[in-house]
Amino acid sequence: MIETEHPKLSVARQCELLEPPRSTYYHHPKPPKEADLALMKQIDEIYLESPFFGSRQMTRWLQREGHVVNRKRVRRLMRLMGLTAINQKPSLSKKAASHQIYPYLLRTLKVERSNQVWATDITYISVCGGFVYLCAVIDWHSRMVLAWALSNTLDASFCVRAVQRAMAIYGKPEIFNTDQGCQFTSAAFTQPLLAAGVRLSMDGKGRCLAHVLVERLWRSVKYEEVYLKRYETIVEAHANLETYLLCYNDRRPHSAHGRQTPSEVYHAQLDQAAA
């Protein structure tokens, strides 16, 4: 997407227009081994079926499937993919020690309207010769994907871009729910939301199913789009995901809403509230 030899626009200006940080453009990570990529794809598929698998159980499963792997390698790849077991444990989500953690606000809350609660999370997307990360912001009530972003690095900047894009188009939520990952507890992510008057909610100990709606989105994205294709480049991944997520919002009826799509539920509820 960035043209180094563009006659009028510098690389810095192109990054400003397209929104990726310059560090993302200049970053050239060492490509992973083909064997690791194949194993990561297998781990991703298993994790969607059994998100409660940690590195120990994942290793046992892979070994039973004939893979010659040890736990150290599986743990390294799962960490690289941003995968952790979804279950109740003393340390449910690894966080930066200096980052502030906010209480979980959805325990007894009845979510029944659009823009009442938004949520976000990150998942791994396989691309030929490597992988990228997908961050999506969804409306909890309607399940509509409000904004999303891709990145080849697992930092906070692309999560911030996705949230900024969602708020620029749809306003702001009353509550924004995340896990306690360092991307979401960083000041770069939390401060703009707090400045806008948004209440922050973070999954904590004993909230292993709090993010189930986002996990269901990832399952749909993977089985209905990603696993059916082979993305050769990040640009191709972006184009295909954009087409799928537009269809997910506007044309694909969601099981929670009967025959209605997430977009119909989201806008109908807002229109009703404004009437």
BAFI-3210 file (N, C-alpha, C; in Angstrom, 3 decimals, decimal comma, padded with zeros to 6 digits):
// residues 275
n [1|2|3|4|5|6|7|8|9|10|11|12|13|14|15|16|17|18|19|20|21|22|23|24|25|26|27|28|29|30|31|32|33|34|35|36|37|38|39|40|41|42|43|44|45|46|47|48|49|50|51|52|53|54|55|56|57|58|59|60|61|62|63|64|65|66|67|68|69|70|71|72|73|74|75|76|77|78|79|80|81|82|83|84|85|86|87|88|89|90|91|92|93|94|95|96|97|98|99|100|101|102|103|104|105|106|107|108|109|110|111|112|113|114|115|116|117|118|119|120|121|122|123|124|125|126|127|128|129|130|131|132|133|134|135|136|137|138|139|140|141|142|143|144|145|146|147|148|149|150|151|152|153|154|155|156|157|158|159|160|161|162|163|164|165|166|167|168|169|170|171|172|173|174|175|176|177|178|179|180|181|182|183|184|185|186|187|188|189|190|191|192|193|194|195|196|197|198|199|200|201|202|203|204|205|206|207|208|209|210|211|212|213|214|215|216|217|218|219|220|221|222|223|224|225|226|227|228|229|230|231|232|233|234|235|236|237|238|239|240|241|242|243|244|245|246|247|248|249|250|251|252|253|254|255|256|257|258|259|260|261|262|263|264|265|266|267|268|269|270|271|272|273|274|275]
n.u [000,814|002,052|003,888|007,111|008,505|006,819|005,802|004,864|004,037|005,526|006,922|006,277|004,026|002,238|001,856|000,512|-001,883|-002,900|-002,979|-001,401|001,227|004,531|006,510|005,469|005,545|008,307|009,134|010,554|010,099|011,857|011,254|009,145|009,840|008,836|007,857|007,067|005,019|003,115|002,534|001,503|-000,831|-002,244|-002,459|-004,049|-006,497|-007,169|-007,390|-009,649|-011,643|-011,232|-010,874|-010,063|-007,726|-004,497|-000,898|000,151|-001,929|-002,411|000,004|-000,037|-002,229|-001,344|000,836|-000,480|-001,638|000,448|002,520|005,857|006,661|007,494|006,549|007,744|008,171|005,527|004,398|005,863|005,005|002,241|002,304|003,364|001,261|-000,604|-002,336|-004,097|-005,213|-008,706|-009,977|-010,775|-008,416|-005,674|-004,126|-005,480|-005,050|-002,175|-000,578|000,842|002,869|002,872|000,560|-002,754|-005,540|-008,950|-012,190|-014,444|-017,464|-019,748|-021,028|-023,637|-025,055|-027,594|-027,449|-028,957|-029,252|-028,033|-024,703|-024,413|-022,604|-019,373|-016,907|-013,623|-010,997|-008,124|-006,951|-005,214|-004,125|-003,408|-000,995|000,542|003,804|004,004|002,296|-000,427|-002,037|-005,385|-007,560|-010,689|-013,569|-016,580|-020,139|-021,809|-024,534|-025,815|-023,999|-022,598|-019,808|-017,924|-015,547|-012,246|-008,824|-005,654|-002,401|001,163|002,538|002,320|001,263|-000,054|-000,916|-002,424|-004,779|-005,684|-006,148|-008,313|-010,337|-010,505|-011,441|-013,952|-015,265|-015,243|-017,068|-019,397|-019,901|-019,750|-019,413|-021,228|-019,930|-016,790|-015,505|-012,769|-010,082|-007,375|-005,035|-001,812|-001,985|-004,487|-004,537|-002,758|-001,773|-002,060|-004,234|-006,300|-006,583|-007,717|-010,336|-011,234|-011,071|-013,138|-015,283|-016,023|-016,768|-014,547|-014,203|-012,884|-012,131|-011,648|-010,331|-012,089|-013,815|-014,083|-015,724|-016,474|-015,708|-016,936|-018,555|-016,910|-015,143|-016,831|-017,234|-014,643|-014,562|-016,490|-015,293|-012,929|-013,778|-015,600|-014,301|-011,318|-010,091|-010,925|-009,479|-006,297|-004,240|-002,046|-000,710|-000,554|-002,133|-003,978|-005,201|-006,394|-008,238|-009,965|-010,932|-012,254|-014,364|-015,683|-016,415|-018,117|-020,207|-020,855|-021,868|-024,002|-025,451|-025,530|-027,588|-027,733|-027,514|-028,415|-030,306|-032,374|-033,809|-032,593|-029,887|-026,695|-026,225|-028,811|-030,076|-028,508|-028,849|-031,646|-032,332|-031,132|-032,521|-035,070|-034,690|-034,182|-036,565]
n.v [-001,202|001,209|003,401|003,636|005,159|007,260|010,095|012,480|012,198|011,696|008,911|009,196|010,914|009,281|007,257|008,725|009,256|006,692|005,619|003,600|003,315|004,721|003,065|000,530|000,281|000,326|-001,840|-004,996|-008,019|-011,035|-013,727|-016,424|-019,950|-022,374|-024,754|-023,963|-022,176|-023,894|-025,450|-023,498|-022,824|-025,203|-025,176|-022,923|-023,750|-025,857|-024,446|-022,852|-024,766|-025,788|-023,694|-023,731|-025,047|-025,070|-024,615|-027,104|-029,048|-028,567|-029,377|-032,135|-032,885|-032,292|-034,012|-036,487|-036,318|-036,837|-034,997|-033,997|-032,471|-030,342|-029,028|-026,546|-025,434|-025,275|-023,559|-021,234|-020,634|-020,286|-018,055|-016,236|-016,070|-014,908|-016,386|-017,667|-019,933|-020,163|-020,079|-020,431|-019,166|-018,314|-016,258|-014,858|-013,206|-011,903|-008,973|-005,653|-004,570|-001,913|-000,836|000,421|-001,375|-001,907|-002,335|-005,131|-004,595|-005,799|-007,828|-008,071|-006,634|-005,886|-006,094|-004,354|-002,551|-000,708|000,597|000,555|-001,216|-001,802|-004,019|-005,470|-007,356|-009,400|-011,391|-014,059|-014,150|-016,112|-015,611|-016,018|-017,063|-015,888|-014,097|-012,073|-009,768|-009,379|-006,936|-006,234|-004,189|-004,540|-004,103|-004,935|-005,597|-005,765|-007,267|-006,199|-005,477|-002,786|-001,498|-002,295|-003,504|-004,321|-005,649|-006,211|-006,388|-006,975|-004,747|-001,835|000,127|-000,440|-001,346|000,942|002,525|001,169|001,560|004,362|004,777|003,520|005,153|007,591|007,152|006,019|007,293|007,108|004,471|003,533|001,840|000,240|-002,845|-005,014|-007,477|-008,064|-007,654|-006,293|-004,506|-003,350|-002,237|-000,222|003,248|004,600|003,361|003,451|006,137|007,956|006,938|007,297|010,074|010,710|010,143|007,507|004,515|002,130|-001,376|-004,436|-007,813|-010,143|-012,292|-015,309|-014,666|-016,175|-016,546|-014,088|-012,826|-014,112|-013,396|-012,029|-014,075|-015,801|-014,314|-014,456|-017,160|-017,368|-015,711|-017,141|-019,758|-019,231|-017,599|-017,169|-019,787|-020,875|-019,820|-018,778|-016,413|-014,412|-012,011|-009,209|-007,148|-008,518|-010,067|-008,023|-006,962|-009,156|-009,705|-007,328|-007,474|-009,754|-008,955|-006,818|-008,212|-009,832|-007,938|-006,700|-008,507|-011,128|-013,004|-013,025|-015,559|-014,918|-013,027|-013,966|-013,545|-011,184|-008,979|-008,047|-005,284|-004,317|-004,686|-003,054|-000,395|-000,153|-000,201|002,146|004,023|003,670|004,532|007,209|008,140]
n.w [000,000|000,576|-001,377|-002,124|-004,005|-004,674|-006,564|-005,390|-002,704|000,421|002,308|005,003|004,853|003,435|005,292|007,246|005,907|005,348|007,816|009,200|011,667|011,214|012,140|011,774|008,998|008,466|009,851|009,588|010,209|011,085|008,979|009,963|010,355|007,905|008,951|011,489|010,835|009,690|011,911|013,612|012,277|012,647|015,443|015,769|014,634|016,356|018,731|018,302|018,404|020,959|023,187|025,794|026,036|027,278|027,007|027,794|027,411|024,721|023,621|024,209|022,640|020,024|019,852|019,929|017,457|015,838|015,606|016,171|018,800|021,588|024,827|025,263|022,716|021,740|023,628|023,084|020,468|020,870|022,518|020,723|018,948|020,507|022,111|024,857|027,376|027,907|030,798|034,306|036,447|038,674|037,444|035,073|032,843|031,402|032,361|032,126|034,763|035,552|034,551|034,943|036,181|035,508|037,048|036,498|034,882|033,965|035,281|036,493|034,721|032,395|029,078|026,637|024,564|021,714|021,556|024,258|025,417|024,261|022,878|022,526|020,942|020,056|017,346|015,602|012,234|009,498|006,948|003,780|004,196|006,679|009,288|010,534|012,818|013,857|014,971|016,351|016,911|018,544|018,840|021,701|022,107|019,510|018,083|015,978|013,907|014,467|013,803|012,574|012,441|010,971|011,752|011,676|013,972|017,471|019,115|020,859|019,094|016,716|017,793|019,058|016,787|015,639|017,573|017,584|014,986|015,132|017,028|015,702|013,698|014,880|017,274|020,816|023,282|026,290|028,047|027,784|027,145|027,793|027,801|030,152|028,783|027,826|025,707|025,981|028,483|028,399|028,516|026,119|024,980|026,949|027,870|025,849|025,771|028,407|028,514|026,837|028,366|028,682|030,383|031,653|031,457|032,551|031,957|034,544|037,140|037,251|035,238|032,837|030,634|029,777|027,475|025,424|023,254|021,449|020,904|019,531|017,243|016,157|015,577|013,522|011,569|011,036|010,189|008,146|006,389|006,605|006,779|004,423|002,407|000,994|001,938|000,174|000,602|002,920|002,007|000,403|002,385|003,868|002,009|001,532|004,109|004,621|002,753|003,759|006,400|005,914|004,726|006,917|008,705|007,248|005,647|006,583|008,551|012,081|014,541|017,088|016,642|015,112|012,041|011,479|010,632|012,120|011,584|011,015|013,493|015,138|014,044|014,008|016,689|017,619|016,079|017,101|019,707|019,270|018,353]
ca.u [000,000|002,961|004,738|008,351|008,918|005,703|006,357|004,369|003,836|006,599|006,490|005,642|002,704|001,399|001,505|-000,515|-003,144|-003,391|-003,111|-000,456|002,386|005,711|007,280|004,919|006,037|009,741|009,421|010,690|010,417|012,456|010,154|009,173|010,089|007,636|007,337|006,370|003,777|002,166|002,119|000,665|-002,154|-002,891|-002,781|-005,167|-007,713|-007,488|-007,782|-011,031|-012,497|-011,020|-010,152|-009,612|-006,438|-003,262|000,224|000,324|-002,930|-002,195|001,144|-000,498|-003,108|-000,517|001,624|-001,373|-001,893|001,644|003,525|006,990|006,781|007,528|005,744|008,456|007,911|004,110|004,187|006,438|004,142|000,976|002,575|003,530|-000,069|-001,471|-003,354|-004,039|-006,370|-009,855|-010,484|-010,575|-007,106|-005,248|-003,624|-006,242|-004,515|-000,921|-000,667|002,022|002,750|002,661|-000,709|-003,923|-006,585|-010,268|-013,078|-015,392|-018,737|-020,868|-021,439|-025,096|-025,627|-028,392|-027,105|-030,190|-029,333|-026,815|-023,764|-024,367|-021,316|-018,515|-015,842|-012,585|-010,023|-007,150|-006,756|-004,125|-004,541|-002,299|-000,704|001,633|005,123|003,972|000,997|-000,754|-003,007|-006,636|-008,280|-012,033|-014,423|-017,960|-021,213|-022,182|-025,955|-026,172|-022,909|-022,090|-018,393|-017,923|-014,288|-011,220|-007,514|-004,642|-001,035|002,129|003,143|001,311|001,357|-001,340|-001,248|-003,500|-006,003|-006,106|-006,696|-009,635|-011,270|-010,692|-012,278|-015,313|-015,856|-015,429|-018,240|-020,591|-020,001|-019,027|-020,230|-021,274|-018,915|-015,923|-014,998|-011,616|-009,378|-006,325|-003,813|-001,072|-002,434|-005,721|-004,322|-001,803|-002,347|-002,417|-005,563|-007,322|-006,772|-008,718|-011,676|-011,572|-011,272|-014,446|-016,328|-016,392|-016,387|-013,756|-014,472|-011,877|-012,330|-010,683|-010,385|-013,426|-014,647|-013,532|-016,641|-016,917|-015,380|-017,416|-019,119|-015,818|-014,625|-017,752|-016,914|-013,419|-014,907|-017,143|-014,301|-011,973|-014,381|-016,361|-013,471|-009,861|-009,687|-011,335|-008,619|-004,877|-003,845|-000,655|-000,133|-001,380|-003,122|-005,026|-005,929|-007,207|-009,341|-010,907|-011,578|-013,188|-015,554|-016,395|-017,002|-019,272|-021,272|-021,205|-022,695|-025,140|-026,197|-025,554|-028,406|-027,058|-028,372|-029,003|-031,347|-033,308|-033,580|-032,004|-028,426|-026,186|-026,421|-030,230|-030,368|-027,797|-029,455|-033,056|-032,427|-030,805|-033,634|-036,179|-034,359|-034,235|-037,956]
ca.v [000,000|002,351|003,497|004,305|006,101|008,112|011,387|013,634|011,936|011,005|007,734|009,682|011,420|008,143|006,597|009,551|009,114|005,316|005,424|002,758|004,059|004,535|001,929|-000,673|000,216|000,038|-003,082|-006,177|-009,122|-012,230|-014,643|-017,689|-021,160|-022,969|-025,763|-023,240|-021,637|-024,996|-025,832|-022,416|-022,976|-026,323|-024,710|-021,985|-024,527|-026,585|-023,482|-022,449|-025,854|-026,017|-022,518|-023,968|-025,732|-024,348|-025,181|-028,524|-029,864|-028,395|-030,228|-033,526|-033,064|-032,296|-035,243|-037,577|-036,177|-037,217|-033,928|-034,133|-031,162|-030,311|-027,937|-025,279|-024,899|-024,940|-022,367|-020,102|-020,306|-019,752|-016,696|-015,436|-015,909|-014,206|-017,317|-018,172|-020,763|-019,470|-020,809|-019,736|-019,441|-017,155|-015,188|-015,088|-012,453|-011,266|-007,528|-004,903|-004,258|-000,477|-000,404|000,374|-002,330|-001,391|-003,431|-005,715|-003,913|-006,453|-009,015|-008,117|-005,663|-006,399|-005,349|-004,416|-001,485|-000,411|001,556|000,423|-001,851|-002,248|-004,925|-005,658|-008,420|-009,602|-012,766|-014,330|-014,460|-016,659|-015,054|-016,777|-016,635|-015,241|-013,922|-010,736|-009,759|-008,684|-006,377|-005,795|-003,574|-004,935|-003,675|-006,144|-005,915|-006,143|-008,082|-005,540|-005,101|-001,342|-001,132|-003,321|-003,110|-005,364|-005,225|-007,296|-006,364|-007,108|-003,616|-001,192|001,183|-000,781|-001,416|002,327|002,986|000,561|002,234|005,725|004,710|003,201|006,310|008,646|006,826|005,632|007,955|006,437|003,580|003,843|000,992|-000,469|-004,029|-005,706|-008,292|-007,321|-007,670|-005,037|-003,575|-002,689|-001,520|000,859|004,600|004,972|002,810|003,806|007,567|008,572|006,501|007,982|011,490|010,824|009,833|006,092|003,697|000,971|-002,647|-005,421|-009,169|-010,522|-013,660|-015,858|-014,199|-016,898|-016,506|-012,716|-012,392|-015,163|-012,828|-011,769|-015,376|-016,322|-013,591|-015,042|-018,472|-017,131|-015,172|-018,181|-020,875|-018,790|-016,793|-017,357|-021,165|-021,253|-019,154|-018,656|-015,035|-014,313|-010,783|-008,495|-006,393|-009,462|-010,383|-006,856|-006,851|-010,251|-009,517|-006,211|-007,992|-010,662|-008,264|-006,081|-009,205|-010,237|-006,881|-006,220|-009,515|-012,429|-012,997|-013,562|-016,520|-014,294|-012,078|-014,564|-013,236|-009,858|-008,877|-007,142|-003,887|-003,989|-004,589|-001,890|000,861|-000,117|000,135|003,566|004,784|003,576|005,366|008,614|008,498]
ca.w [000,000|000,616|-002,558|-001,725|-005,047|-005,079|-006,992|-004,643|-001,281|001,136|003,067|006,234|004,539|003,080|006,552|007,890|005,180|005,446|009,263|009,945|012,158|010,376|012,645|011,155|007,619|008,430|010,571|008,737|011,108|010,509|008,656|010,713|009,585|007,310|009,879|012,555|010,284|009,555|013,257|014,130|011,660|013,333|016,789|015,650|014,397|017,588|019,756|018,057|018,878|022,395|023,679|027,153|025,982|027,512|026,267|028,131|026,726|023,291|023,269|024,212|021,487|018,817|019,857|019,550|016,025|015,099|015,543|017,082|019,435|023,040|025,376|025,120|021,383|021,655|024,451|022,356|019,334|021,385|022,976|019,511|018,361|021,449|022,592|026,224|027,690|028,499|031,956|035,559|037,022|039,451|036,590|033,858|031,721|031,718|032,187|032,517|036,191|035,767|033,956|035,822|035,829|035,860|037,484|035,548|035,122|033,286|036,032|036,636|033,785|031,288|027,871|025,849|023,569|020,965|022,148|025,717|025,697|023,163|023,301|021,519|021,190|018,985|016,918|014,663|010,869|008,724|005,638|003,167|004,639|007,985|009,901|011,016|013,898|013,578|016,119|015,972|017,932|018,271|019,730|022,453|021,945|018,143|017,514|014,785|013,914|014,257|013,159|012,716|011,925|010,859|012,054|011,748|015,300|018,529|020,027|021,126|018,141|015,786|018,592|019,233|015,520|015,451|018,479|017,091|013,787|015,569|017,697|014,704|012,876|015,630|018,567|021,900|024,108|027,719|028,672|026,848|027,843|027,213|028,783|030,831|028,001|027,929|024,677|026,399|029,742|028,161|028,544|024,751|024,707|027,940|028,124|024,969|026,169|029,654|028,194|026,182|029,333|028,582|031,539|031,244|032,135|032,163|032,450|035,571|037,643|037,322|034,133|031,694|029,490|029,574|026,122|024,536|022,029|020,513|020,485|018,518|016,014|015,587|015,014|012,238|010,634|010,659|009,464|006,983|005,502|006,620|006,499|003,070|001,438|001,311|001,677|-000,246|001,134|003,889|001,227|000,033|003,613|004,214|001,052|001,750|005,412|004,473|002,077|004,650|007,542|005,401|004,593|008,280|009,292|006,472|004,886|007,257|009,767|013,261|015,244|018,278|016,240|014,174|010,634|011,357|010,596|013,165|011,195|011,170|014,924|015,669|013,610|014,389|018,104|017,749|015,502|018,047|020,870|018,859|017,997]
c.u [000,852|003,861|005,975|008,751|007,785|006,220|005,956|004,319|005,018|006,035|005,753|004,216|001,748|000,965|000,428|-001,879|-003,747|-003,523|-002,155|000,704|003,609|006,544|006,785|005,434|007,499|010,103|009,456|011,089|011,041|011,359|010,254|009,416|008,770|007,018|006,568|005,038|002,707|001,636|001,216|-000,738|-002,932|-003,316|-003,994|-006,482|-008,140|-008,013|-009,220|-012,015|-012,425|-010,235|-009,682|-008,284|-005,304|-002,134|000,423|-000,644|-002,778|-001,052|000,729|-001,345|-002,290|000,319|000,775|-001,713|-000,657|002,720|004,620|007,276|006,929|006,781|006,426|008,163|006,455|003,809|004,708|005,527|002,803|001,158|002,710|002,186|-001,020|-002,561|-003,085|-005,304|-007,461|-010,396|-010,191|-009,251|-006,634|-004,761|-004,250|-005,639|-003,249|-000,997|000,657|001,839|002,417|001,315|-001,856|-004,951|-007,921|-011,206|-014,006|-016,790|-019,958|-021,462|-022,951|-025,792|-026,402|-028,124|-028,265|-030,324|-027,979|-026,015|-023,783|-023,020|-020,627|-017,454|-014,823|-011,661|-009,138|-007,100|-005,669|-004,701|-003,327|-002,210|000,503|002,988|005,139|002,563|000,824|-001,766|-004,202|-007,254|-009,636|-012,751|-015,859|-018,910|-021,802|-023,628|-026,265|-025,205|-022,320|-020,606|-018,315|-016,666|-013,288|-009,919|-006,605|-003,279|-000,119|002,902|002,044|001,498|-000,010|-001,812|-002,395|-004,824|-006,570|-006,738|-008,106|-010,677|-011,545|-011,605|-013,739|-015,992|-016,098|-016,702|-019,509|-020,747|-019,213|-019,963|-020,323|-020,152|-018,096|-015,260|-013,849|-011,115|-008,256|-004,991|-003,151|-001,471|-003,613|-005,594|-003,348|-002,514|-002,784|-003,814|-006,610|-007,605|-007,758|-010,145|-012,124|-011,860|-012,628|-015,595|-016,804|-015,927|-015,677|-014,082|-013,460|-012,166|-011,257|-010,845|-011,825|-014,346|-014,207|-014,428|-017,090|-016,694|-015,924|-017,982|-018,047|-015,235|-015,530|-017,550|-015,682|-013,717|-015,568|-016,150|-013,375|-012,620|-015,101|-015,522|-012,017|-009,457|-010,058|-010,402|-007,165|-004,442|-002,357|000,046|-001,068|-002,474|-004,284|-005,864|-006,875|-008,441|-010,401|-011,641|-012,583|-014,486|-016,369|-017,101|-018,154|-020,473|-021,764|-022,151|-024,030|-025,996|-026,366|-026,409|-027,649|-028,014|-029,046|-030,178|-032,320|-032,952|-032,901|-030,470|-027,973|-026,412|-027,866|-030,582|-029,742|-028,536|-030,923|-033,211|-032,117|-031,933|-034,823|-035,935|-034,488|-035,656|-038,716]
c.v [001,258|002,311|004,313|005,393|007,002|009,515|012,577|013,424|011,199|009,789|008,171|010,169|010,292|007,385|007,385|009,345|007,732|004,846|004,437|003,589|003,768|003,334|000,621|-000,828|-000,219|-001,286|-004,261|-007,371|-010,300|-013,245|-015,941|-018,867|-021,736|-024,001|-025,106|-022,685|-022,715|-025,417|-024,766|-022,482|-024,094|-025,918|-023,794|-022,726|-025,277|-025,634|-023,007|-023,498|-026,012|-024,853|-022,636|-024,717|-024,747|-025,039|-026,667|-029,397|-029,753|-029,284|-031,697|-033,824|-033,181|-033,564|-036,444|-037,529|-036,462|-036,158|-034,182|-032,755|-031,336|-029,083|-026,580|-024,628|-024,469|-023,676|-021,114|-019,672|-019,741|-018,327|-015,760|-015,130|-015,145|-015,074|-017,717|-018,966|-019,929|-020,346|-020,007|-020,163|-018,190|-015,994|-015,331|-014,393|-011,744|-009,782|-006,886|-004,415|-002,796|000,012|-000,542|-000,607|-001,793|-002,551|-003,902|-005,200|-004,653|-007,622|-009,138|-007,182|-006,369|-005,525|-005,471|-003,300|-001,262|000,683|001,554|-000,166|-002,188|-003,169|-005,058|-006,792|-008,546|-011,082|-012,845|-014,714|-014,925|-016,003|-015,805|-016,210|-015,961|-015,145|-012,463|-010,878|-008,904|-008,223|-005,891|-005,206|-003,931|-004,308|-004,919|-006,557|-006,464|-007,123|-007,460|-005,205|-003,625|-000,861|-002,256|-002,815|-004,320|-004,794|-006,438|-007,290|-006,346|-005,993|-002,948|-000,289|000,810|-000,983|-000,015|002,852|002,443|001,265|003,656|005,754|004,436|004,421|007,459|008,424|006,675|006,332|007,207|005,514|004,102|003,098|000,338|-001,612|-004,685|-006,741|-007,440|-007,383|-006,304|-004,037|-002,732|-001,963|-000,364|002,212|005,042|004,483|003,378|005,303|008,235|008,175|007,201|009,461|011,735|010,486|008,390|005,366|002,442|-000,232|-003,672|-006,767|-009,502|-011,958|-014,128|-015,424|-014,861|-016,829|-015,089|-012,254|-013,350|-014,598|-012,537|-013,086|-016,005|-015,611|-014,189|-016,394|-018,315|-016,651|-016,278|-019,245|-020,446|-017,988|-017,266|-018,767|-021,619|-020,697|-019,186|-017,245|-014,990|-013,101|-010,179|-007,705|-007,296|-009,853|-009,251|-006,771|-007,927|-010,122|-008,368|-006,674|-008,875|-009,906|-007,355|-007,010|-009,642|-009,219|-006,706|-007,305|-010,842|-012,349|-013,633|-014,445|-015,903|-013,390|-012,657|-014,243|-011,883|-009,922|-007,973|-005,669|-003,451|-003,798|-003,329|-000,596|000,964|000,307|001,619|004,436|004,805|004,476|006,849|009,088|009,023]
c.w [000,000|-000,608|-002,218|-002,715|-005,516|-005,417|-006,133|-003,130|-000,680|001,853|004,334|005,965|004,154|004,326|007,293|007,241|005,351|006,881|009,918|010,474|011,296|010,835|012,043|009,734|007,574|009,105|009,600|009,615|010,370|010,223|009,450|009,790|009,064|008,251|011,016|012,067|010,148|010,923|013,870|013,544|012,344|014,747|016,756|015,470|015,656|018,657|019,563|018,558|020,392|022,990|025,123|027,190|026,286|026,767|026,561|027,333|025,209|022,815|023,205|022,972|020,202|018,724|019,464|018,058|015,181|014,985|016,579|017,671|020,936|023,540|025,188|023,770|021,237|022,447|023,741|021,209|019,799|021,890|021,781|018,856|019,272|022,020|024,037|026,496|028,332|029,607|033,217|036,155|037,749|038,610|035,216|032,660|032,148|031,413|032,581|033,949|036,442|035,241|034,947|035,285|036,337|036,190|036,365|035,875|034,591|034,063|036,145|035,661|032,682|030,065|026,898|024,828|022,902|021,662|023,673|026,127|024,378|023,735|022,176|021,924|019,959|018,637|015,857|013,301|010,076|007,348|005,084|003,597|005,990|008,537|010,300|012,144|013,499|014,888|015,637|017,172|017,592|019,279|020,387|022,184|020,555|017,507|016,241|014,956|013,530|013,541|013,395|012,103|011,906|011,216|012,030|013,051|016,346|019,555|020,140|019,998|017,212|016,517|018,809|017,947|015,291|016,321|018,003|015,869|014,174|016,190|016,721|013,892|013,715|016,971|019,626|022,671|025,534|028,441|027,570|027,608|027,078|028,211|029,379|030,093|027,987|026,849|025,179|027,735|029,580|028,162|027,152|024,396|025,656|028,025|027,164|025,331|027,443|029,400|027,542|027,120|029,289|029,840|031,046|032,108|031,638|032,792|033,469|035,979|037,775|036,204|032,839|030,464|029,148|028,147|025,069|023,237|020,995|020,017|019,425|017,186|015,357|014,948|013,639|011,197|010,140|009,768|008,187|005,995|005,482|006,211|005,087|002,006|001,897|000,936|001,329|000,367|002,173|003,171|000,828|001,247|003,987|003,313|001,302|003,078|005,360|003,814|003,014|005,766|007,124|005,242|005,970|008,913|008,583|005,821|005,626|008,517|010,927|014,040|016,464|017,932|015,221|012,740|010,437|011,340|011,744|012,843|011,379|012,637|015,511|015,321|014,007|015,838|018,333|017,215|016,451|019,250|020,543|018,598|019,223]
res [m|i|e|t|e|h|p|k|l|s|v|a|r|q|c|e|l|l|e|p|p|r|s|t|y|y|h|h|p|k|p|p|k|e|a|d|l|a|l|m|k|q|i|d|e|i|y|l|e|s|p|f|f|g|s|r|q|m|t|r|w|l|q|r|e|g|h|v|v|n|r|k|r|v|r|r|l|m|r|l|m|g|l|t|a|i|n|q|k|p|s|l|s|k|k|a|a|s|h|q|i|y|p|y|l|l|r|t|l|k|v|e|r|s|n|q|v|w|a|t|d|i|t|y|i|s|v|c|g|g|f|v|y|l|c|a|v|i|d|w|h|s|r|m|v|l|a|w|a|l|s|n|t|l|d|a|s|f|c|v|r|a|v|q|r|a|m|a|i|y|g|k|p|e|i|f|n|t|d|q|g|c|q|f|t|s|a|a|f|t|q|p|l|l|a|a|g|v|r|l|s|m|d|g|k|g|r|c|l|a|h|v|l|v|e|r|l|w|r|s|v|k|y|e|e|v|y|l|k|r|y|e|t|i|v|e|a|h|a|n|l|e|t|y|l|l|c|y|n|d|r|r|p|h|s|a|h|g|r|q|t|p|s|e|v|y|h|a|q|l|d|q|a|a|a]
***
